[in-house]
Amino acid sequence: MPDLIIRDLGPTDIEAATAINNANTPAVGEADAEHLAHLLGQSVIALAAVTPGDELAGFCIVLGPGADYGSVNYRWFTERYDDFVYLDRVAVAETARNAGVGTALYAEVERRAAAPWFLLEVNLRPRNDGSLRFHHRLGFREVGQQETDYGILVSLLAKPLD
């Protein structure tokens, strides 16, 4: 997207982020504003991709080790990696899809990360082929699979960071 600005995601973004998040289910888990605010408070990196008019085009929330978070996927990674950044969620507004928003958010996460691993999961059931292609293109590789307690099969992906 031309003129896209990447800035910190803040509490005033939660309402718009919740709407974008829930428009992206099941690719990302549904969440209410309270849950997203909790994740924001636990995050080591939280980014907003905004237009010059400060309209939210997408966002991501990234956690580090020791977060107060009960996700089975986060727990899987914490049992295997000591130092990492974990992308809990990334979502892009429908009007901004396929315009480089996700790529810009990921590049900024990598720029800010002070950890050797960038970790996340992508759904295999229901299958999210677009996300799998995107992540493989960015250098993520599968390090495991997990059947979640909520009935979704995920591919657990890792990318080493310099």
BELQUIUR-V194406 format. One record per pair of residues at least 4 apart in sequence whose ideal C-beta (glycine too) atoms are under 7 Angstrom apart, sorted by the first residue. I is the first residue (numbers start at 0). J is the second residue. D is the distance in whole Angstrom. If there is no record, write none. Layout:
((I J D) (I J D))
//
This chain:
((0 56 6) (0 95 6) (0 98 4) (0 99 6) (0 100 6) (2 50 7) (2 51 5) (3 48 6) (3 56 7) (3 100 7) (3 103 6) (4 49 5) (4 51 7) (5 46 6) (5 48 6) (5 103 6) (5 104 7) (5 107 5) (6 47 5) (6 49 6) (7 45 6) (7 46 7) (7 47 7) (8 12 5) (8 16 7) (8 39 6) (8 45 4) (8 46 6) (8 47 4) (8 58 5) (8 60 7) (10 36 7) (10 39 7) (12 16 5) (12 47 5) (12 55 6) (12 58 7) (13 17 6) (13 32 5) (13 35 5) (13 36 5) (13 39 7) (14 18 7) (14 32 6) (15 19 6) (15 55 4) (16 20 6) (16 35 6) (16 55 6) (16 58 5) (17 21 6) (17 30 7) (17 31 7) (17 32 5) (17 35 6) (18 22 6) (19 23 7) (19 55 6) (19 57 7) (19 58 7) (19 90 5) (19 92 5) (20 27 6) (20 30 5) (20 35 7) (20 88 7) (20 90 5) (21 29 5) (22 93 6) (23 27 5) (23 90 4) (24 28 7) (24 29 5) (25 122 7) (25 125 6) (26 122 7) (26 127 5) (26 130 6) (27 88 5) (27 90 5) (30 34 4) (30 35 5) (32 36 6) (33 37 7) (34 38 7) (35 39 6) (36 40 7) (37 41 7) (38 42 6) (38 60 5) (38 87 6) (39 45 5) (39 60 6) (41 62 6) (41 66 4) (41 67 6) (41 68 6) (42 60 5) (42 61 6) (42 62 6) (43 61 6) (43 62 6) (43 63 4) (43 84 6) (44 61 4) (44 84 7) (44 108 6) (44 111 5) (44 112 7) (45 60 5) (45 61 7) (46 58 6) (46 59 5) (46 104 5) (46 107 6) (46 108 7) (47 55 6) (47 58 5) (48 56 5) (48 57 4) (48 58 7) (48 100 5) (48 103 6) (48 104 6) (49 53 5) (49 54 6) (49 55 6) (49 56 6) (50 54 4) (50 56 6) (55 92 7) (56 91 7) (56 92 5) (56 95 4) (56 100 5) (57 90 6) (57 91 4) (57 92 6) (57 95 6) (57 100 4) (57 101 7) (57 104 6) (58 90 6) (59 86 6) (59 88 7) (59 89 4) (59 104 5) (59 108 7) (60 87 5) (60 88 5) (61 84 5) (61 85 7) (61 86 5) (61 87 7) (61 108 6) (62 66 4) (62 68 6) (62 73 7) (62 85 5) (62 87 5) (63 83 7) (63 84 6) (63 114 7) (64 77 6) (64 81 7) (64 82 7) (64 83 7) (68 73 5) (70 74 6) (71 75 6) (71 145 7) (71 147 5) (71 148 6) (72 76 7) (72 120 5) (72 145 7) (72 147 7) (72 153 6) (72 155 7) (73 77 6) (73 85 6) (73 87 7) (74 78 6) (75 79 7) (75 143 7) (75 145 6) (75 155 6) (76 80 5) (76 83 6) (76 85 6) (76 118 5) (80 116 5) (80 118 7) (82 114 5) (82 115 6) (82 116 7) (83 114 5) (83 116 4) (83 118 5) (84 108 7) (84 112 5) (84 114 5) (84 117 6) (85 118 5) (85 119 7) (86 108 7) (86 119 4) (89 101 6) (89 104 6) (91 95 5) (91 96 5) (91 100 5) (91 101 6) (95 100 5) (99 103 6) (100 104 6) (101 105 6) (101 133 7) (102 106 6) (103 107 7) (104 108 6) (105 109 6) (105 137 6) (106 110 6) (107 111 6) (108 112 6) (108 117 7) (109 117 7) (109 160 6) (112 117 6) (112 160 6) (114 160 7) (115 159 6) (115 160 6) (116 157 6) (116 159 6) (116 160 7) (117 158 4) (117 160 5) (118 157 5) (119 156 5) (120 153 4) (120 154 6) (120 155 5) (120 156 7) (121 127 6) (121 130 5) (121 131 5) (121 134 6) (121 153 7) (121 154 5) (121 156 6) (122 126 7) (122 127 5) (122 151 6) (122 153 6) (123 144 7) (123 152 4) (123 153 6) (123 154 5) (124 151 6) (124 152 4) (127 131 6) (128 132 6) (129 133 6) (130 134 6) (131 135 6) (131 154 7) (132 136 6) (133 137 7) (134 139 4) (134 156 6) (135 139 6) (137 158 7) (138 158 5) (139 156 4) (139 157 7) (139 158 5) (140 156 7) (140 157 6) (141 154 5) (141 155 7) (141 156 6) (142 155 5) (142 156 7) (142 157 5) (143 155 4) (144 152 7) (144 153 7) (144 154 6) (144 155 7) (145 153 5) (145 155 6) (146 152 5) (147 151 5) (147 153 6))
//
